[in-house]
Amino acid sequence: MTDSILKEIDIAKSKHRASAGKHVTPDVYNKEDISYEALEVMEVFGINCADTLNNYSCELEDRLNELEDTIAVQKSKIKILADAYALQRDEIQSLKAAHETNVTT
């Protein structure tokens, strides 16, 4: 990844973390308090997997929000183009009808 992309990712992460709620977690966990699935994930991906997964999910959420905004903009542009096409189509049909009227008279 380029430096600018890495900086952009860091900025997105810090924005998301700043807006996220604060959760109270204990300093020490008992193995009995952690689900089998959570332990299995930690064994496979490492003890810091929660942080890694959280970072990825925050980045994914930010990218999805950006994509949603982009889609909304593109949708409005498509609507404008569709309306312009409809106007031109109507004008062509009108001119065609007028021409056919002139040709038959």
Distance bins in CASP14 RR format, pairs under 12 A and 6 or more apart:
PFRMAT RR
TARGET T0000
AUTHOR 0000-0000-0000
RMODE 2
METHOD distances of the structure
MODEL  1
1 7 0 0 0 0 1 0 0 0 0 0 0
1 8 0 0 0 0 1 0 0 0 0 0 0
1 9 1 0 0 1 0 0 0 0 0 0 0
1 10 0 0 0 0 0 1 0 0 0 0 0
1 59 0 0 0 0 0 1 0 0 0 0 0
2 8 0 0 0 0 1 0 0 0 0 0 0
2 9 0 0 0 0 0 1 0 0 0 0 0
3 9 0 0 0 0 0 1 0 0 0 0 0
3 10 0 0 0 0 0 1 0 0 0 0 0
4 10 0 0 0 0 0 1 0 0 0 0 0
4 11 0 0 0 0 0 1 0 0 0 0 0
5 11 0 0 0 0 0 1 0 0 0 0 0
5 12 0 0 0 0 0 1 0 0 0 0 0
5 59 0 0 0 0 0 1 0 0 0 0 0
5 63 0 0 0 0 0 1 0 0 0 0 0
6 12 0 0 0 0 0 1 0 0 0 0 0
6 13 0 0 0 0 0 1 0 0 0 0 0
6 59 0 0 0 0 0 1 0 0 0 0 0
7 13 0 0 0 0 0 1 0 0 0 0 0
7 14 0 0 0 0 0 1 0 0 0 0 0
8 14 0 0 0 0 0 1 0 0 0 0 0
8 15 0 0 0 0 0 1 0 0 0 0 0
8 59 0 0 0 0 1 0 0 0 0 0 0
8 62 0 0 0 0 1 0 0 0 0 0 0
8 63 0 0 0 0 0 1 0 0 0 0 0
8 66 0 0 0 0 0 1 0 0 0 0 0
9 15 0 0 0 0 0 1 0 0 0 0 0
9 16 0 0 0 0 0 1 0 0 0 0 0
9 55 0 0 0 0 1 0 0 0 0 0 0
9 56 0 0 0 0 0 1 0 0 0 0 0
9 58 0 0 0 0 1 0 0 0 0 0 0
9 59 1 0 0 1 0 0 0 0 0 0 0
9 60 0 0 0 0 0 1 0 0 0 0 0
9 62 0 0 0 0 1 0 0 0 0 0 0
9 63 0 0 0 0 1 0 0 0 0 0 0
10 16 0 0 0 0 0 1 0 0 0 0 0
10 17 0 0 0 0 0 1 0 0 0 0 0
10 55 0 0 0 0 0 1 0 0 0 0 0
10 58 0 0 0 0 0 1 0 0 0 0 0
10 59 0 0 0 0 1 0 0 0 0 0 0
10 62 0 0 0 0 0 1 0 0 0 0 0
11 17 0 0 0 0 0 1 0 0 0 0 0
11 18 0 0 0 0 0 1 0 0 0 0 0
11 58 0 0 0 0 0 1 0 0 0 0 0
11 59 0 0 0 0 0 1 0 0 0 0 0
11 62 0 0 0 0 1 0 0 0 0 0 0
12 18 0 0 0 0 0 1 0 0 0 0 0
12 19 0 0 0 0 0 1 0 0 0 0 0
12 55 0 0 0 0 0 1 0 0 0 0 0
12 56 0 0 0 0 0 1 0 0 0 0 0
12 57 0 0 0 0 0 1 0 0 0 0 0
12 58 1 0 0 1 0 0 0 0 0 0 0
12 59 1 0 0 1 0 0 0 0 0 0 0
12 60 0 0 0 0 0 1 0 0 0 0 0
12 61 0 0 0 0 1 0 0 0 0 0 0
12 62 1 0 1 0 0 0 0 0 0 0 0
12 63 1 0 0 1 0 0 0 0 0 0 0
12 64 0 0 0 0 0 1 0 0 0 0 0
12 65 0 0 0 0 1 0 0 0 0 0 0
12 66 0 0 0 0 1 0 0 0 0 0 0
13 19 0 0 0 0 0 1 0 0 0 0 0
13 20 0 0 0 0 0 1 0 0 0 0 0
13 51 0 0 0 0 0 1 0 0 0 0 0
13 52 0 0 0 0 0 1 0 0 0 0 0
13 54 0 0 0 0 1 0 0 0 0 0 0
13 55 1 0 0 1 0 0 0 0 0 0 0
13 56 0 0 0 0 0 1 0 0 0 0 0
13 57 0 0 0 0 0 1 0 0 0 0 0
13 58 1 0 1 0 0 0 0 0 0 0 0
13 59 1 0 0 1 0 0 0 0 0 0 0
13 60 0 0 0 0 0 1 0 0 0 0 0
13 61 0 0 0 0 0 1 0 0 0 0 0
13 62 1 0 0 1 0 0 0 0 0 0 0
13 63 0 0 0 0 0 1 0 0 0 0 0
14 20 0 0 0 0 0 1 0 0 0 0 0
14 55 0 0 0 0 0 1 0 0 0 0 0
14 58 0 0 0 0 1 0 0 0 0 0 0
14 59 0 0 0 0 0 1 0 0 0 0 0
14 62 0 0 0 0 0 1 0 0 0 0 0
15 58 0 0 0 0 1 0 0 0 0 0 0
15 59 0 0 0 0 0 1 0 0 0 0 0
15 61 0 0 0 0 0 1 0 0 0 0 0
15 62 1 0 0 1 0 0 0 0 0 0 0
15 65 0 0 0 0 0 1 0 0 0 0 0
15 66 0 0 0 0 0 1 0 0 0 0 0
16 54 0 0 0 0 1 0 0 0 0 0 0
16 55 0 0 0 0 1 0 0 0 0 0 0
16 56 0 0 0 0 0 1 0 0 0 0 0
16 57 0 0 0 0 1 0 0 0 0 0 0
16 58 1 0 1 0 0 0 0 0 0 0 0
16 59 1 0 0 1 0 0 0 0 0 0 0
16 60 0 0 0 0 0 1 0 0 0 0 0
16 61 1 0 0 1 0 0 0 0 0 0 0
16 62 1 0 1 0 0 0 0 0 0 0 0
16 63 0 0 0 0 0 1 0 0 0 0 0
16 64 0 0 0 0 0 1 0 0 0 0 0
16 65 0 0 0 0 1 0 0 0 0 0 0
16 66 0 0 0 0 0 1 0 0 0 0 0
17 51 0 0 0 0 0 1 0 0 0 0 0
17 54 0 0 0 0 1 0 0 0 0 0 0
17 55 0 0 0 0 1 0 0 0 0 0 0
17 57 0 0 0 0 0 1 0 0 0 0 0
17 58 1 0 0 1 0 0 0 0 0 0 0
17 59 0 0 0 0 0 1 0 0 0 0 0
17 61 0 0 0 0 0 1 0 0 0 0 0
17 62 0 0 0 0 0 1 0 0 0 0 0
18 58 0 0 0 0 0 1 0 0 0 0 0
19 58 0 0 0 0 1 0 0 0 0 0 0
19 61 0 0 0 0 0 1 0 0 0 0 0
19 62 0 0 0 0 0 1 0 0 0 0 0
19 65 0 0 0 0 0 1 0 0 0 0 0
20 54 0 0 0 0 1 0 0 0 0 0 0
20 55 0 0 0 0 0 1 0 0 0 0 0
20 57 0 0 0 0 0 1 0 0 0 0 0
20 58 1 0 0 1 0 0 0 0 0 0 0
20 61 0 0 0 0 0 1 0 0 0 0 0
20 62 0 0 0 0 0 1 0 0 0 0 0
23 50 0 0 0 0 0 1 0 0 0 0 0
23 54 0 0 0 0 0 1 0 0 0 0 0
25 33 0 0 0 0 0 1 0 0 0 0 0
25 34 0 0 0 0 0 1 0 0 0 0 0
25 50 0 0 0 0 1 0 0 0 0 0 0
26 33 0 0 0 0 1 0 0 0 0 0 0
26 34 0 0 0 0 0 1 0 0 0 0 0
28 34 0 0 0 0 0 1 0 0 0 0 0
29 35 0 0 0 0 0 1 0 0 0 0 0
29 38 0 0 0 0 1 0 0 0 0 0 0
29 39 0 0 0 0 0 1 0 0 0 0 0
29 42 0 0 0 0 0 1 0 0 0 0 0
29 47 0 0 0 0 0 1 0 0 0 0 0
29 50 0 0 0 0 0 1 0 0 0 0 0
30 39 0 0 0 0 0 1 0 0 0 0 0
31 38 0 0 0 0 0 1 0 0 0 0 0
31 39 1 0 0 1 0 0 0 0 0 0 0
31 42 0 0 0 0 0 1 0 0 0 0 0
31 43 0 0 0 0 0 1 0 0 0 0 0
32 38 0 0 0 0 0 1 0 0 0 0 0
32 39 0 0 0 0 0 1 0 0 0 0 0
33 39 0 0 0 0 0 1 0 0 0 0 0
34 40 0 0 0 0 0 1 0 0 0 0 0
34 41 0 0 0 0 1 0 0 0 0 0 0
34 42 0 0 0 0 1 0 0 0 0 0 0
34 43 0 0 0 0 0 1 0 0 0 0 0
34 47 0 0 0 0 0 1 0 0 0 0 0
34 50 0 0 0 0 0 1 0 0 0 0 0
35 41 0 0 0 0 1 0 0 0 0 0 0
35 42 0 0 0 0 0 1 0 0 0 0 0
36 42 0 0 0 0 0 1 0 0 0 0 0
36 43 0 0 0 0 0 1 0 0 0 0 0
37 43 0 0 0 0 0 1 0 0 0 0 0
37 44 0 0 0 0 0 1 0 0 0 0 0
37 49 0 0 0 0 0 1 0 0 0 0 0
38 44 0 0 0 0 0 1 0 0 0 0 0
38 45 0 0 0 0 0 1 0 0 0 0 0
38 46 0 0 0 0 0 1 0 0 0 0 0
38 47 0 0 0 0 0 1 0 0 0 0 0
38 49 0 0 0 0 1 0 0 0 0 0 0
38 50 0 0 0 0 1 0 0 0 0 0 0
38 53 0 0 0 0 0 1 0 0 0 0 0
39 45 0 0 0 0 0 1 0 0 0 0 0
39 46 0 0 0 0 0 1 0 0 0 0 0
39 47 0 0 0 0 0 1 0 0 0 0 0
39 49 0 0 0 0 0 1 0 0 0 0 0
39 50 0 0 0 0 0 1 0 0 0 0 0
40 46 0 0 0 0 0 1 0 0 0 0 0
40 49 0 0 0 0 0 1 0 0 0 0 0
41 47 0 0 0 0 0 1 0 0 0 0 0
41 48 0 0 0 0 0 1 0 0 0 0 0
41 49 1 0 1 0 0 0 0 0 0 0 0
41 50 0 0 0 0 1 0 0 0 0 0 0
41 52 0 0 0 0 0 1 0 0 0 0 0
41 53 0 0 0 0 1 0 0 0 0 0 0
42 48 0 0 0 0 1 0 0 0 0 0 0
42 49 1 0 1 0 0 0 0 0 0 0 0
42 50 0 0 0 0 1 0 0 0 0 0 0
42 51 0 0 0 0 0 1 0 0 0 0 0
42 52 0 0 0 0 0 1 0 0 0 0 0
42 53 0 0 0 0 0 1 0 0 0 0 0
43 49 0 0 0 0 1 0 0 0 0 0 0
44 52 0 0 0 0 0 1 0 0 0 0 0
44 53 0 0 0 0 0 1 0 0 0 0 0
45 51 0 0 0 0 0 1 0 0 0 0 0
45 52 1 0 0 1 0 0 0 0 0 0 0
45 53 1 0 0 1 0 0 0 0 0 0 0
45 56 0 0 0 0 0 1 0 0 0 0 0
46 52 0 0 0 0 1 0 0 0 0 0 0
46 53 0 0 0 0 0 1 0 0 0 0 0
48 54 0 0 0 0 1 0 0 0 0 0 0
48 55 0 0 0 0 1 0 0 0 0 0 0
49 55 0 0 0 0 0 1 0 0 0 0 0
49 56 0 0 0 0 0 1 0 0 0 0 0
49 57 0 0 0 0 0 1 0 0 0 0 0
50 56 0 0 0 0 0 1 0 0 0 0 0
50 57 0 0 0 0 0 1 0 0 0 0 0
51 57 0 0 0 0 0 1 0 0 0 0 0
51 58 0 0 0 0 0 1 0 0 0 0 0
52 58 0 0 0 0 0 1 0 0 0 0 0
52 59 0 0 0 0 0 1 0 0 0 0 0
53 59 0 0 0 0 0 1 0 0 0 0 0
53 60 0 0 0 0 0 1 0 0 0 0 0
54 60 0 0 0 0 0 1 0 0 0 0 0
54 61 0 0 0 0 0 1 0 0 0 0 0
55 61 0 0 0 0 0 1 0 0 0 0 0
55 62 0 0 0 0 0 1 0 0 0 0 0
56 62 0 0 0 0 0 1 0 0 0 0 0
56 63 0 0 0 0 0 1 0 0 0 0 0
57 63 0 0 0 0 0 1 0 0 0 0 0
57 64 0 0 0 0 0 1 0 0 0 0 0
58 64 0 0 0 0 0 1 0 0 0 0 0
58 65 0 0 0 0 0 1 0 0 0 0 0
59 65 0 0 0 0 0 1 0 0 0 0 0
59 66 0 0 0 0 0 1 0 0 0 0 0
60 66 0 0 0 0 0 1 0 0 0 0 0
60 67 0 0 0 0 0 1 0 0 0 0 0
61 67 0 0 0 0 0 1 0 0 0 0 0
61 68 0 0 0 0 0 1 0 0 0 0 0
62 68 0 0 0 0 0 1 0 0 0 0 0
62 69 0 0 0 0 0 1 0 0 0 0 0
63 69 0 0 0 0 0 1 0 0 0 0 0
63 70 0 0 0 0 0 1 0 0 0 0 0
64 70 0 0 0 0 0 1 0 0 0 0 0
64 71 0 0 0 0 0 1 0 0 0 0 0
65 71 0 0 0 0 0 1 0 0 0 0 0
65 72 0 0 0 0 0 1 0 0 0 0 0
66 72 0 0 0 0 0 1 0 0 0 0 0
66 73 0 0 0 0 0 1 0 0 0 0 0
67 73 0 0 0 0 0 1 0 0 0 0 0
67 74 0 0 0 0 0 1 0 0 0 0 0
68 74 0 0 0 0 0 1 0 0 0 0 0
68 75 0 0 0 0 0 1 0 0 0 0 0
69 75 0 0 0 0 0 1 0 0 0 0 0
69 76 0 0 0 0 0 1 0 0 0 0 0
70 76 0 0 0 0 0 1 0 0 0 0 0
70 77 0 0 0 0 0 1 0 0 0 0 0
71 77 0 0 0 0 0 1 0 0 0 0 0
71 78 0 0 0 0 0 1 0 0 0 0 0
72 78 0 0 0 0 0 1 0 0 0 0 0
72 79 0 0 0 0 0 1 0 0 0 0 0
73 79 0 0 0 0 0 1 0 0 0 0 0
73 80 0 0 0 0 0 1 0 0 0 0 0
74 80 0 0 0 0 0 1 0 0 0 0 0
74 81 0 0 0 0 0 1 0 0 0 0 0
75 81 0 0 0 0 0 1 0 0 0 0 0
75 82 0 0 0 0 0 1 0 0 0 0 0
76 82 0 0 0 0 0 1 0 0 0 0 0
76 83 0 0 0 0 0 1 0 0 0 0 0
77 83 0 0 0 0 0 1 0 0 0 0 0
77 84 0 0 0 0 0 1 0 0 0 0 0
78 84 0 0 0 0 0 1 0 0 0 0 0
78 85 0 0 0 0 0 1 0 0 0 0 0
79 85 0 0 0 0 0 1 0 0 0 0 0
79 86 0 0 0 0 0 1 0 0 0 0 0
80 86 0 0 0 0 0 1 0 0 0 0 0
80 87 0 0 0 0 0 1 0 0 0 0 0
81 87 0 0 0 0 0 1 0 0 0 0 0
81 88 0 0 0 0 0 1 0 0 0 0 0
82 88 0 0 0 0 0 1 0 0 0 0 0
82 89 0 0 0 0 0 1 0 0 0 0 0
83 89 0 0 0 0 0 1 0 0 0 0 0
83 90 0 0 0 0 0 1 0 0 0 0 0
84 90 0 0 0 0 0 1 0 0 0 0 0
84 91 0 0 0 0 0 1 0 0 0 0 0
85 91 0 0 0 0 0 1 0 0 0 0 0
85 92 0 0 0 0 0 1 0 0 0 0 0
86 92 0 0 0 0 0 1 0 0 0 0 0
86 93 0 0 0 0 0 1 0 0 0 0 0
87 93 0 0 0 0 0 1 0 0 0 0 0
87 94 0 0 0 0 0 1 0 0 0 0 0
88 94 0 0 0 0 0 1 0 0 0 0 0
88 95 0 0 0 0 0 1 0 0 0 0 0
89 95 0 0 0 0 0 1 0 0 0 0 0
89 96 0 0 0 0 0 1 0 0 0 0 0
90 96 0 0 0 0 0 1 0 0 0 0 0
90 97 0 0 0 0 0 1 0 0 0 0 0
91 97 0 0 0 0 0 1 0 0 0 0 0
91 98 0 0 0 0 0 1 0 0 0 0 0
92 98 0 0 0 0 0 1 0 0 0 0 0
92 99 0 0 0 0 0 1 0 0 0 0 0
93 99 0 0 0 0 0 1 0 0 0 0 0
93 100 0 0 0 0 0 1 0 0 0 0 0
94 100 0 0 0 0 0 1 0 0 0 0 0
94 101 0 0 0 0 0 1 0 0 0 0 0
95 101 0 0 0 0 0 1 0 0 0 0 0
95 102 0 0 0 0 0 1 0 0 0 0 0
96 102 0 0 0 0 0 1 0 0 0 0 0
96 103 0 0 0 0 0 1 0 0 0 0 0
97 103 0 0 0 0 0 1 0 0 0 0 0
97 104 0 0 0 0 0 1 0 0 0 0 0
98 104 0 0 0 0 0 1 0 0 0 0 0
98 105 0 0 0 0 0 1 0 0 0 0 0
99 105 0 0 0 0 0 1 0 0 0 0 0
END
